Amino acid sequence: MIAEIILVVLGLVILLLAGDFLVRGAVSLAAALNIPTLLVSLTIVAFGTSAPELVVTIHAVMMGNEGIALGNIIGSNIANVFLVLGLPAIIYPISTHVIGLRRHIVFMLMATVAFALIAYTTGTIDTRIGGGLFLGIVLYVSYMWIRTRRGKSADPVLDEVEEYQEAAGLNTKTILFLVAGLIGLPLGAHLLVTNGASLAAGLGVRQELIGLTIIAFGTSLPELATVISAALHKKSDVAIGGVIGSNIFNILAVGGAAGLSGTVVFSADSLRVDIPVMIVATLVLSAFVLTRRDIGRFTGLLFFGAYVGFIIALTMLAGGI
């Protein structure tokens, strides 16, 4: 059991580092090829920062461990709201007065509603549904491209590209980043999924529990670190767009990839516990953004408490692990 835990943690570390390396290398290569910054933001950075979730999901489904994939999608969206926004808000309030933010929260609501309808009507994500979800992310990215090209407004979801341009140009550093990312992602995913499944079997719990807790928390760590850093500099409002964008990508891109890789079946526990909590998290965040109410310190405490309570409830339902 201890060996599996160590290998799961090792897989997470490799996965997160490899994902970061791949994005940095790809952005630098794009700069060398004179690809427009906007296109880089909408494609390489947007998809690349979700690479750990994407690779884990595809690998899990192909290995027959779709519970881990499903738990990762749902758990990441819950963690992004209650943990990634809650904990930094305790440090410094997060403003929702960000231009264009309400437009993206509507997309997040639509994606969540579509995901819930799929779960409670068909109960599965197959190739056809997966293709439909992935088409949704293509339409979302296309909409942002058209709107931004027309100069409508600055977009809160497209502010990350400069962070990854440290090795601009086609050089040794860029190649090393790309190679490390391409090797590390599948390696980290294999360690994570294989040992996560073994850990679930050893503990006698459903695979979704591992995805909802360890994997979802681990893949949300980069977003959490970013928002905490922003909160310490009293600029936490700049990160809320990234959190909303991440939730949209989790459902449409990662959920779509799951269906395109195989068939994912929603378990009774997912329908009874996990998805309702994700819906509540989405609705709560949407209410704050649509009414332009800041996420203050007290709300941050409530968010963080809700996340801790969710994890405790999961462990109790699993048999007091």
Backbone hydrogen bonds in HBPLUS format (Angstrom, degrees):
<---DONOR---> <-ACCEPTOR-->    atom                        ^
c    i                          cat <-CA-CA->   ^        H-A-AA   ^      H-
h    n   atom  resd res      DA  || num        DHA   H-A  angle D-A-AA Bond
n    s   type  num  typ     dist DA aas  dist angle  dist       angle   num
A0005-ILE N   A0001-MET O   3.09 MM   4  6.41 156.5  2.14 148.1 154.2     1
A0006-ILE N   A0002-ILE O   2.99 MM   4  6.24 162.8  2.02 153.0 157.3     2
A0007-LEU N   A0003-ALA O   2.97 MM   4  6.17 159.3  2.02 148.7 154.5     3
A0008-VAL N   A0004-GLU O   2.85 MM   4  6.03 146.7  1.96 146.2 155.4     4
A0009-VAL N   A0005-ILE O   3.01 MM   4  6.26 164.4  2.04 151.6 155.0     5
A0010-LEU N   A0006-ILE O   2.88 MM   4  6.11 157.7  1.93 146.0 153.1     6
A0011-GLY N   A0007-LEU O   2.82 MM   4  5.93 154.4  1.88 140.0 147.2     7
A0012-LEU N   A0008-VAL O   2.96 MM   4  6.25 153.7  2.03 147.5 154.2     8
A0013-VAL N   A0009-VAL O   3.00 MM   4  6.28 162.3  2.03 152.6 156.7     9
A0014-ILE N   A0010-LEU O   2.97 MM   4  6.19 170.5  1.98 156.4 158.6    10
A0015-LEU N   A0011-GLY O   2.86 MM   4  5.93 160.0  1.90 146.9 153.3    11
A0016-LEU N   A0012-LEU O   2.92 MM   4  6.11 167.0  1.94 156.0 158.1    12
A0017-LEU N   A0013-VAL O   3.01 MM   4  6.15 167.1  2.03 152.8 156.8    13
A0018-ALA N   A0014-ILE O   2.83 MM   4  5.87 162.1  1.86 150.4 156.3    14
A0019-GLY N   A0015-LEU O   2.90 MM   4  6.04 156.9  1.95 147.1 153.5    15
A0020-ASP N   A0016-LEU O   3.11 MM   4  6.29 159.2  2.15 144.2 149.3    16
A0021-PHE N   A0017-LEU O   2.90 MM   4  6.15 161.9  1.94 151.6 157.1    17
A0022-LEU N   A0018-ALA O   2.86 MM   4  6.02 161.1  1.89 151.3 156.2    18
A0023-VAL N   A0019-GLY O   3.13 MM   4  6.35 160.8  2.17 146.7 151.0    19
A0024-ARG N   A0020-ASP O   3.03 MM   4  6.24 167.3  2.04 153.7 157.2    20
A0025-GLY N   A0021-PHE O   2.87 MM   4  6.05 164.2  1.90 154.3 158.9    21
A0026-ALA N   A0022-LEU O   2.88 MM   4  5.98 160.0  1.92 147.5 153.4    22
A0027-VAL N   A0023-VAL O   2.87 MM   4  5.97 161.7  1.90 152.6 157.4    23
A0028-SER N   A0024-ARG O   3.05 MM   4  6.16 158.9  2.09 143.9 149.8    24
A0029-LEU N   A0025-GLY O   2.94 MM   4  6.11 154.3  2.01 144.6 152.0    25
A0030-ALA N   A0026-ALA O   2.87 MM   4  6.06 155.3  1.93 145.1 152.1    26
A0031-ALA N   A0027-VAL O   2.95 MM   4  6.21 148.0  2.05 142.9 151.5    27
A0032-ALA N   A0028-SER O   3.02 MM   4  6.33 149.9  2.11 142.9 150.9    28
A0169-GLY N   A0028-SER O   3.28 MM 141  5.28 154.2  2.35 120.7 119.8    29
A0033-LEU N   A0029-LEU O   3.02 MM   4  6.32 137.8  2.20 142.2 153.9    30
A0033-LEU N   A0030-ALA O   3.17 MM   3  5.02 126.0  2.48  90.1 104.0    31
A0035-ILE N   A0030-ALA O   2.95 MM   5  5.27 175.0  1.96 154.7 153.5    32
A0034-ASN N   A0031-ALA O   3.11 MM   3  4.98 159.8  2.15 101.5 106.3    33
A0040-VAL N   A0036-PRO O   3.06 MM   4  6.40 154.2  2.13 150.6 158.6    34
A0041-SER N   A0037-THR O   2.87 MM   4  6.17 157.9  1.92 154.2 159.6    35
A0042-LEU N   A0038-LEU O   2.98 MM   4  6.22 160.5  2.02 151.3 156.2    36
A0043-THR N   A0039-LEU O   3.04 MM   4  6.05 138.5  2.21 142.4 151.9    37
A0045-VAL N   A0040-VAL O   3.02 MM   5  6.29 168.8  2.03 158.5 162.0    38
A0046-ALA N   A0041-SER O   3.22 MM   5  6.09 137.7  2.41 135.4 146.2    39
A0047-PHE N   A0043-THR O   2.85 MM   4  5.67 164.0  1.87 147.9 153.5    40
A0048-GLY N   A0044-ILE O   2.71 MM   4  5.30 140.8  1.86 130.7 144.2    41
A0049-THR N   A0045-VAL O   2.97 MM   4  5.78 161.0  2.00 143.9 146.3    42
A0050-SER N   A0047-PHE O   3.06 MM   3  5.25 141.3  2.21 101.5 113.1    43
A0051-ALA N   A0048-GLY O   2.99 MM   3  4.86 160.1  2.03 103.8 108.3    44
A0054-LEU N   A0050-SER O   2.93 MM   4  6.13 162.4  1.96 157.6 163.5    45
A0055-VAL N   A0051-ALA O   2.84 MM   4  5.91 175.0  1.84 160.9 161.5    46
A0056-VAL N   A0052-PRO O   2.99 MM   4  6.03 165.3  2.01 149.4 154.1    47
A0057-THR N   A0053-GLU O   2.97 MM   4  5.98 160.7  2.01 144.5 150.3    48
A0058-ILE N   A0054-LEU O   2.97 MM   4  6.19 170.8  1.98 155.3 157.6    49
A0059-HIS N   A0055-VAL O   2.93 MM   4  5.98 167.0  1.94 150.5 154.8    50
A0060-ALA N   A0056-VAL O   2.84 MM   4  5.90 159.0  1.88 147.6 154.1    51
A0061-VAL N   A0057-THR O   2.98 MM   4  6.16 166.3  2.00 154.9 157.7    52
A0062-MET N   A0058-ILE O   3.00 MM   4  6.14 166.0  2.02 150.9 155.2    53
A0063-MET N   A0059-HIS O   2.94 MM   4  6.06 136.2  2.14 141.7 153.3    54
A0065-ASN N   A0060-ALA O   2.69 MM   5  4.80 149.3  1.78 163.1 154.6    55
A0064-GLY N   A0061-VAL O   3.03 MM   3  5.09 158.3  2.08 104.2 110.7    56
A0068-ILE N   A0065-ASN O   3.10 MM   3  5.82 137.8  2.29 118.4 126.5    57
A0070-LEU N   A0066-GLU O   2.92 MM   4  6.16 164.3  1.95 154.4 157.8    58
A0071-GLY N   A0067-GLY O   2.92 MM   4  6.02 162.2  1.95 145.5 151.0    59
A0072-ASN N   A0068-ILE O   2.93 MM   4  6.03 147.8  2.04 142.7 151.3    60
A0073-ILE N   A0069-ALA O   3.18 MM   4  6.49 157.9  2.23 149.8 153.8    61
A0074-ILE N   A0070-LEU O   3.12 MM   4  6.35 176.8  2.12 160.6 159.6    62
A0075-GLY N   A0071-GLY O   2.77 MM   4  5.54 155.2  1.83 141.6 150.2    63
A0076-SER N   A0072-ASN O   2.98 MM   4  5.78 152.2  2.06 137.0 144.0    64
A0077-ASN N   A0073-ILE O   3.36 MM   4  6.57 157.1  2.41 142.8 147.9    65
A0078-ILE N   A0074-ILE O   3.12 MM   4  6.43 153.0  2.20 149.4 157.2    66
A0079-ALA N   A0075-GLY O   2.88 MM   4  6.02 165.4  1.90 150.0 154.4    67
A0080-ASN N   A0076-SER O   2.84 MM   4  5.95 153.4  1.91 145.4 152.8    68
A0082-PHE N   A0078-ILE O   3.03 MM   4  6.17 156.5  2.08 169.6 166.4    69
A0083-LEU N   A0079-ALA O   2.91 MM   4  4.93 140.8  2.06 124.0 136.2    70
A0084-VAL N   A0079-ALA O   2.86 MM   5  6.22 164.0  1.88 157.8 163.0    71
A0087-LEU N   A0083-LEU O   3.04 MM   4  5.63 164.0  2.07 138.7 143.0    72
A0089-ALA N   A0085-LEU O   3.25 MM   4  6.14 146.7  2.36 136.0 145.0    73
A0090-ILE N   A0087-LEU O   3.21 MM   3  5.48 142.3  2.36 103.8 113.7    74
A0091-ILE N   A0088-PRO O   2.89 MM   3  5.17 130.2  2.14 103.0 116.7    75
A0092-TYR N   A0088-PRO O   2.98 MM   4  6.39 161.7  2.01 156.6 161.1    76
A0094-ILE N   A0295-ILE O   2.97 MM 201  5.03 160.9  2.01 139.1 138.5    77
A0295-ILE N   A0094-ILE O   2.82 MM 201  5.03 163.0  1.85 158.2 157.1    78
A0101-LEU N   A0098-VAL O   3.09 MM   3  5.55 164.0  2.12 136.5 136.7    79
A0104-HIS N   A0101-LEU O   3.10 MM   3  5.35 121.1  2.46 101.1 114.7    80
A0105-ILE N   A0101-LEU O   3.01 MM   4  6.35 148.9  2.11 149.4 159.1    81
A0106-VAL N   A0102-ARG O   3.18 MM   4  6.35 146.1  2.30 141.2 148.0    82
A0108-MET N   A0104-HIS O   2.92 MM   4  6.27 153.7  1.99 147.4 155.0    83
A0109-LEU N   A0105-ILE O   2.91 MM   4  6.16 152.6  1.99 144.1 151.0    84
A0110-MET N   A0106-VAL O   2.95 MM   4  6.21 161.4  1.99 149.9 154.6    85
A0111-ALA N   A0107-PHE O   2.89 MM   4  6.12 160.1  1.93 151.4 156.6    86
A0112-THR N   A0108-MET O   2.96 MM   4  6.10 159.4  2.00 146.2 151.9    87
A0113-VAL N   A0109-LEU O   2.90 MM   4  6.10 161.8  1.93 152.6 157.5    88
A0114-ALA N   A0110-MET O   2.98 MM   4  6.15 160.4  2.02 147.1 152.4    89
A0115-PHE N   A0111-ALA O   2.96 MM   4  6.17 158.4  2.00 147.6 153.4    90
A0116-ALA N   A0112-THR O   2.90 MM   4  6.12 160.8  1.94 151.4 156.5    91
A0117-LEU N   A0113-VAL O   2.89 MM   4  6.09 160.0  1.93 151.2 156.7    92
A0118-ILE N   A0114-ALA O   3.01 MM   4  6.22 156.9  2.06 146.9 152.9    93
A0119-ALA N   A0115-PHE O   2.98 MM   4  6.24 158.4  2.03 145.8 152.0    94
A0120-TYR N   A0116-ALA O   2.93 MM   4  6.15 162.2  1.96 156.1 159.6    95
A0121-THR N   A0117-LEU O   2.92 MM   4  5.79 128.4  2.19 142.4 153.0    96
A0122-THR N   A0118-ILE O   3.08 MM   4  5.45 130.9  2.33 127.9 141.0    97
A0123-GLY N   A0118-ILE O   2.95 MM   5  6.22 155.6  2.01 158.8 161.8    98
A0266-PHE N   A0123-GLY O   2.93 MM 143  5.43 170.5  1.94 148.6 151.8    99
A0125-ILE N   A0264-VAL O   2.77 MM 139  5.05 151.0  1.85 144.7 154.2   100
A0264-VAL N   A0125-ILE O   2.99 MM 139  5.05 164.5  2.02 136.2 140.7   101
A0130-GLY N   A0126-ASP O   2.74 MM   4  5.78 159.2  1.78 154.9 162.3   102
A0131-GLY N   A0127-THR O   2.88 MM   4  5.97 152.6  1.96 142.0 148.9   103
A0132-GLY N   A0128-ARG O   3.07 MM   4  6.37 148.8  2.18 139.4 147.8   104
A0133-LEU N   A0129-ILE O   2.90 MM   4  6.24 156.6  1.95 153.7 159.3   105
A0134-PHE N   A0130-GLY O   2.93 MM   4  6.17 160.8  1.97 148.7 154.2   106
A0135-LEU N   A0131-GLY O   2.88 MM   4  6.05 146.0  2.00 141.6 151.4   107
A0136-GLY N   A0132-GLY O   3.12 MM   4  6.39 138.9  2.29 136.2 146.8   108
A0136-GLY N   A0133-LEU O   2.97 MM   3  5.00 123.1  2.30  93.5 108.7   109
A0137-ILE N   A0133-LEU O   3.31 MM   4  6.86 141.7  2.47 143.1 151.8   110
A0138-VAL N   A0134-PHE O   3.13 MM   4  6.48 151.9  2.22 145.4 153.3   111
A0139-LEU N   A0135-LEU O   2.93 MM   4  6.22 157.7  1.98 151.8 157.3   112
A0140-TYR N   A0136-GLY O   2.95 MM   4  6.13 152.5  2.03 142.9 150.8   113
A0141-VAL N   A0137-ILE O   2.94 MM   4  6.08 166.6  1.95 147.8 150.8   114
A0142-SER N   A0138-VAL O   2.91 MM   4  6.05 156.6  1.96 144.1 151.5   115
A0143-TYR N   A0139-LEU O   2.88 MM   4  6.03 151.5  1.96 144.0 151.4   116
A0144-MET N   A0140-TYR O   3.07 MM   4  6.40 160.6  2.11 148.8 153.3   117
A0145-TRP N   A0141-VAL O   2.93 MM   4  6.17 154.0  2.00 147.8 155.5   118
A0146-ILE N   A0142-SER O   2.94 MM   4  6.19 167.5  1.96 153.6 155.7   119
A0147-ARG N   A0143-TYR O   2.95 MM   4  6.09 170.8  1.96 155.1 158.1   120
A0148-THR N   A0144-MET O   2.93 MM   4  5.90 164.4  1.95 146.6 151.5   121
A0149-ARG N   A0145-TRP O   2.90 MM   4  5.93 157.6  1.95 148.4 155.2   122
A0150-ARG N   A0146-ILE O   3.11 MM   4  6.25 141.4  2.26 141.4 150.6   123
A0152-LYS N   A0147-ARG O   3.24 MM   5  5.80 170.2  2.25 161.8 159.5   124
A0151-GLY N   A0148-THR O   2.92 MM   3  5.00 153.8  1.99 103.1 111.1   125
A0158-LEU N   A0155-ASP O   3.20 MM   3  5.63 164.1  2.23 115.0 119.9   126
A0163-GLU N   A0160-GLU O   3.14 MM   3  5.72 136.5  2.34 115.5 126.0   127
A0164-TYR N   A0161-VAL O   3.06 MM   3  5.62 150.0  2.15 114.5 122.4   128
A0165-GLN N   A0162-GLU O   3.29 MM   3  5.36 173.5  2.30 112.5 113.0   129
A0175-ILE N   A0171-ASN O   3.08 MM   4  6.40 164.1  2.10 157.1 161.1   130
A0176-LEU N   A0172-THR O   2.90 MM   4  6.11 160.5  1.94 152.2 157.7   131
A0177-PHE N   A0173-LYS O   2.93 MM   4  6.15 155.9  1.99 147.3 153.8   132
A0178-LEU N   A0174-THR O   3.00 MM   4  6.29 161.6  2.04 150.9 155.4   133
A0179-VAL N   A0175-ILE O   2.90 MM   4  6.12 168.8  1.92 155.9 158.6   134
A0180-ALA N   A0176-LEU O   2.88 MM   4  5.93 166.8  1.90 149.5 154.0   135
A0181-GLY N   A0177-PHE O   2.92 MM   4  6.04 154.9  1.98 145.9 153.3   136
A0182-LEU N   A0178-LEU O   2.90 MM   4  6.07 165.2  1.92 153.8 157.6   137
A0183-ILE N   A0179-VAL O   2.97 MM   4  6.08 149.4  2.06 149.3 156.9   138
A0184-GLY N   A0180-ALA O   2.78 MM   4  5.63 156.6  1.84 141.2 149.4   139
A0185-LEU N   A0181-GLY O   3.06 MM   4  5.87 165.9  2.08 146.4 148.9   140
A0187-LEU N   A0183-ILE O   3.40 MM   4  6.44 156.1  2.46 144.6 151.3   141
A0188-GLY N   A0184-GLY O   2.76 MM   4  5.80 169.8  1.77 158.3 161.1   142
A0189-ALA N   A0185-LEU O   2.93 MM   4  6.05 161.3  1.97 150.9 156.8   143
A0190-HIS N   A0186-PRO O   2.94 MM   4  6.00 155.5  2.00 140.8 147.2   144
A0191-LEU N   A0187-LEU O   3.06 MM   4  6.33 165.9  2.08 153.4 156.4   145
A0192-LEU N   A0188-GLY O   2.93 MM   4  6.04 160.1  1.97 148.4 154.5   146
A0193-VAL N   A0189-ALA O   2.84 MM   4  5.92 175.0  1.85 155.9 157.5   147
A0194-THR N   A0190-HIS O   2.99 MM   4  5.78 159.3  2.03 145.9 151.8   148
A0195-ASN N   A0191-LEU O   3.18 MM   4  5.89 158.0  2.23 134.5 141.2   149
A0196-GLY N   A0192-LEU O   2.81 MM   4  5.59 137.7  1.99 133.4 146.3   150
A0197-ALA N   A0193-VAL O   2.90 MM   4  5.99 158.9  1.95 149.2 153.4   151
A0198-SER N   A0194-THR O   3.10 MM   4  6.36 154.5  2.17 139.3 146.6   152
A0199-LEU N   A0195-ASN O   2.84 MM   4  5.92 149.1  1.94 137.9 146.5   153
A0200-ALA N   A0196-GLY O   2.97 MM   4  6.21 155.9  2.03 145.5 151.4   154
A0201-ALA N   A0197-ALA O   2.98 MM   4  6.22 159.7  2.02 147.8 153.2   155
A0202-GLY N   A0198-SER O   2.84 MM   4  6.01 157.2  1.90 146.2 152.9   156
A0203-LEU N   A0199-LEU O   2.93 MM   4  6.10 148.4  2.03 145.7 153.8   157
A0204-GLY N   A0200-ALA O   2.90 MM   4  5.91 119.6  2.27 135.1 150.8   158
A0205-VAL N   A0200-ALA O   2.99 MM   5  5.22 158.0  2.04 149.3 151.9   159
A0204-GLY N   A0201-ALA O   3.18 MM   3  4.96 138.3  2.37  90.8 102.9   160
A0209-LEU N   A0206-ARG O   3.11 MM   3  5.78 146.0  2.23 114.4 122.2   161
A0210-ILE N   A0207-GLN O   3.02 MM   3  5.55 129.0  2.29 112.8 124.0   162
A0211-GLY N   A0207-GLN O   3.31 MM   4  6.73 160.0  2.35 150.1 155.7   163
A0212-LEU N   A0208-GLU O   2.70 MM   4  5.87 156.0  1.75 156.0 163.1   164
A0213-THR N   A0209-LEU O   3.09 MM   4  6.10 141.9  2.24 139.4 147.7   165
A0215-ILE N   A0210-ILE O   3.14 MM   5  6.38 169.2  2.15 158.7 161.2   166
A0216-ALA N   A0211-GLY O   2.94 MM   5  5.72 133.4  2.16 135.9 148.2   167
A0217-PHE N   A0213-THR O   2.89 MM   4  5.73 158.3  1.94 146.0 153.1   168
A0218-GLY N   A0214-ILE O   2.92 MM   4  5.98 159.3  1.96 143.0 149.7   169
A0219-THR N   A0215-ILE O   2.89 MM   4  6.05 167.0  1.90 156.2 158.7   170
A0220-SER N   A0216-ALA O   3.11 MM   4  6.12 124.8  2.42 134.6 147.7   171
A0220-SER N   A0217-PHE O   3.19 MM   3  5.15 139.0  2.37  95.7 107.5   172
A0221-LEU N   A0218-GLY O   3.22 MM   3  5.31 158.2  2.27 103.2 109.8   173
A0224-LEU N   A0220-SER O   2.98 MM   4  6.23 158.2  2.03 154.2 161.4   174
A0225-ALA N   A0221-LEU O   2.82 MM   4  6.04 163.7  1.85 159.3 162.5   175
A0226-THR N   A0222-PRO O   2.99 MM   4  6.20 155.7  2.05 146.5 153.2   176
A0227-VAL N   A0223-GLU O   2.98 MM   4  6.21 165.0  2.01 153.0 156.1   177
A0228-ILE N   A0224-LEU O   2.93 MM   4  6.06 160.1  1.97 152.3 158.1   178
A0229-SER N   A0225-ALA O   3.00 MM   4  6.08 159.5  2.04 143.1 149.0   179
A0230-ALA N   A0226-THR O   2.97 MM   4  6.24 154.2  2.04 143.6 151.1   180
A0231-ALA N   A0227-VAL O   2.83 MM   4  6.04 150.9  1.91 144.6 152.9   181
A0232-LEU N   A0228-ILE O   2.91 MM   4  6.18 154.9  1.97 151.1 157.1   182
A0233-HIS N   A0229-SER O   3.22 MM   4  6.49 136.3  2.43 137.5 148.5   183
A0233-HIS N   A0230-ALA O   3.14 MM   3  5.12 129.9  2.41  93.7 107.1   184
A0235-LYS N   A0230-ALA O   2.69 MM   5  4.87 172.2  1.69 149.0 147.0   185
A0234-LYS N   A0231-ALA O   2.90 MM   3  4.70 157.9  1.95 104.3 108.4   186
A0238-VAL N   A0235-LYS O   3.16 MM   3  6.06 161.5  2.20 124.7 128.5   187
A0239-ALA N   A0236-SER O   3.22 MM   3  5.73 159.7  2.27 112.9 118.5   188
A0242-GLY N   A0239-ALA O   3.11 MM   3  5.31 122.3  2.46 100.7 114.4   189
A0243-VAL N   A0239-ALA O   3.25 MM   4  6.62 148.9  2.36 148.5 156.8   190
A0244-ILE N   A0240-ILE O   3.09 MM   4  6.38 163.6  2.11 152.4 155.8   191
A0245-GLY N   A0241-GLY O   2.91 MM   4  6.08 163.5  1.94 149.2 154.4   192
A0246-SER N   A0242-GLY O   2.89 MM   4  5.98 148.4  1.99 138.8 147.6   193
A0247-ASN N   A0243-VAL O   3.06 MM   4  6.38 151.7  2.15 146.7 153.2   194
A0248-ILE N   A0244-ILE O   3.10 MM   4  6.42 153.8  2.17 149.2 156.2   195
A0249-PHE N   A0245-GLY O   2.99 MM   4  6.25 161.8  2.03 150.7 155.3   196
A0250-ASN N   A0246-SER O   2.87 MM   4  6.06 151.0  1.95 146.1 154.6   197
A0251-ILE N   A0247-ASN O   3.25 MM   4  6.46 160.0  2.29 145.3 148.3   198
A0252-LEU N   A0248-ILE O   2.99 MM   4  6.12 170.4  2.00 160.9 160.7   199
A0253-ALA N   A0249-PHE O   2.85 MM   4  4.96 128.8  2.12 120.4 136.0   200
A0254-VAL N   A0249-PHE O   2.99 MM   5  6.45 160.3  2.03 158.0 164.0   201
A0255-GLY N   A0250-ASN O   3.03 MM   5  6.36 131.6  2.27 135.8 149.8   202
A0256-GLY N   A0252-LEU O   3.05 MM   4  5.47 139.1  2.22 113.0 124.7   203
A0257-ALA N   A0253-ALA O   2.88 MM   4  6.02 153.1  1.95 140.2 147.7   204
A0258-ALA N   A0254-VAL O   2.98 MM   4  6.23 145.1  2.10 142.9 152.2   205
A0259-GLY N   A0255-GLY O   3.24 MM   4  6.61 157.2  2.30 147.4 151.3   206
A0260-LEU N   A0256-GLY O   2.98 MM   4  6.24 155.9  2.04 150.6 158.0   207
A0261-SER N   A0257-ALA O   3.01 MM   4  6.04 126.4  2.30 137.4 149.6   208
A0261-SER N   A0258-ALA O   3.26 MM   3  5.22 139.4  2.43  94.0 105.2   209
A0271-LEU N   A0267-SER O   3.11 MM   4  6.45 157.8  2.16 150.6 156.0   210
A0272-ARG N   A0268-ALA O   2.95 MM   4  6.09 143.8  2.08 142.0 152.5   211
A0273-VAL N   A0269-ASP O   2.82 MM   4  5.75 157.2  1.87 149.4 154.1   212
A0275-ILE N   A0270-SER O   2.95 MM   5  5.90 175.9  1.95 159.1 160.0   213
A0277-VAL N   A0273-VAL O   3.23 MM   4  6.41 155.8  2.29 149.1 155.6   214
A0278-MET N   A0274-ASP O   3.04 MM   4  6.37 155.4  2.10 149.5 156.9   215
A0279-ILE N   A0275-ILE O   2.87 MM   4  6.13 156.3  1.93 156.0 162.5   216
A0280-VAL N   A0276-PRO O   2.95 MM   4  6.19 158.7  1.99 147.0 152.5   217
A0281-ALA N   A0277-VAL O   2.93 MM   4  6.17 162.8  1.96 151.2 155.6   218
A0282-THR N   A0278-MET O   2.97 MM   4  6.18 157.4  2.02 146.5 152.5   219
A0283-LEU N   A0279-ILE O   2.90 MM   4  6.13 162.4  1.93 154.0 158.6   220
A0284-VAL N   A0280-VAL O   2.89 MM   4  6.04 161.7  1.92 155.1 159.9   221
A0285-LEU N   A0281-ALA O   3.09 MM   4  6.24 171.4  2.10 150.0 152.2   222
A0286-SER N   A0282-THR O   2.92 MM   4  6.01 158.4  1.97 146.1 153.2   223
A0287-ALA N   A0283-LEU O   2.91 MM   4  6.06 152.2  1.99 145.1 151.9   224
A0288-PHE N   A0284-VAL O   3.22 MM   4  6.56 155.2  2.28 148.1 153.6   225
A0289-VAL N   A0285-LEU O   3.04 MM   4  6.32 162.8  2.07 154.2 158.7   226
A0290-LEU N   A0286-SER O   2.80 MM   4  5.85 172.6  1.80 158.0 160.7   227
A0291-THR N   A0287-ALA O   3.12 MM   4  6.00 148.0  2.23 137.2 144.8   228
A0293-ARG N   A0288-PHE O   2.87 MM   5  4.95 154.4  1.94 146.6 152.2   229
A0292-ARG N   A0289-VAL O   3.10 MM   3  4.81 149.1  2.20  94.9 104.2   230
A0300-GLY N   A0296-GLY O   2.79 MM   4  5.99 151.8  1.86 147.8 157.1   231
A0301-LEU N   A0297-ARG O   2.93 MM   4  6.24 148.4  2.03 145.9 153.5   232
A0302-LEU N   A0298-PHE O   3.00 MM   4  6.38 153.0  2.07 145.2 152.8   233
A0303-PHE N   A0299-THR O   2.78 MM   4  6.09 159.8  1.82 155.3 160.8   234
A0304-PHE N   A0300-GLY O   2.89 MM   4  6.07 170.9  1.90 151.3 153.8   235
A0305-GLY N   A0301-LEU O   2.80 MM   4  5.90 156.6  1.86 145.0 152.5   236
A0306-ALA N   A0302-LEU O   2.82 MM   4  6.00 147.0  1.92 144.0 153.2   237
A0306-ALA N   A0303-PHE O   3.08 MM   3  5.05 116.8  2.50  92.6 108.2   238
A0307-TYR N   A0303-PHE O   3.00 MM   4  6.39 149.6  2.09 149.2 157.3   239
A0308-VAL N   A0304-PHE O   2.99 MM   4  6.30 167.2  2.01 153.9 156.8   240
A0309-GLY N   A0305-GLY O   2.81 MM   4  5.93 158.1  1.86 145.4 152.5   241
A0310-PHE N   A0306-ALA O   2.88 MM   4  6.02 146.5  1.99 139.8 148.7   242
A0311-ILE N   A0307-TYR O   3.03 MM   4  6.35 159.8  2.07 153.1 157.2   243
A0312-ILE N   A0308-VAL O   2.95 MM   4  6.20 160.5  1.98 151.0 156.8   244
A0313-ALA N   A0309-GLY O   2.85 MM   4  5.99 160.3  1.89 146.9 152.7   245
A0314-LEU N   A0310-PHE O   2.96 MM   4  6.18 154.8  2.03 145.9 152.6   246
A0315-THR N   A0311-ILE O   3.05 MM   4  6.34 161.2  2.09 149.6 153.8   247
A0316-MET N   A0312-ILE O   2.92 MM   4  6.17 154.5  1.99 151.0 158.5   248
A0317-LEU N   A0313-ALA O   2.89 MM   4  6.08 160.6  1.93 150.5 155.8   249
A0318-ALA N   A0314-LEU O   2.90 MM   4  6.07 135.8  2.09 139.3 152.1   250
A0320-GLY N   A0315-THR O   2.80 MM   5  5.35 137.1  1.99 141.5 146.7   251
A0319-GLY N   A0316-MET O   3.10 MM   3  5.27 156.0  2.16 102.1 109.6   252
